[in-house]
Amino acid sequence: MPDNRPRPIDELEATIRERQSASADKSYTAKLLAGGVTKIGEKVLEEAAEMVEAAGEPDEAGRQHTSREAGDVLYHLMVLLAWRGVTLA
């Protein structure tokens, strides 16, 4: 039987799109989107560097830290894609 539940990445994309019309005072995502490629790009680069650093950490703590940083990279990348009008489809 097929799994018809939405994928988390699709739900994230939908939430980011909803935030495009939100007030930058009330939504971090809206604030990023208002900052454009400069602001969003800074965050993508920052989070990517943190993920690479975390990947070099030893043991399970490093694996967990890498996982958290990867989530941050994915979120900020999705915001940049939304700003540019690019969808996962």
Sequence and secondary structure as in RCSB ss.txt:
>XXXX:A:sequence
MPDNRPRPIDELEATIRERQSASADKSYTAKLLAGGVTKIGEKVLEEAAEMVEAAGEPDEAGRQHTSREAGDVLY
HLMVLLAWRGVTLA
>XXXX:A:secstr
    S  HHHHHHHHHHHHTTS TTT HHHHHHHHHHHHHHHHHHHHHHHHHHHHTS HHHHHHHHHHHHHHHHH
HHHHHHHHHT    
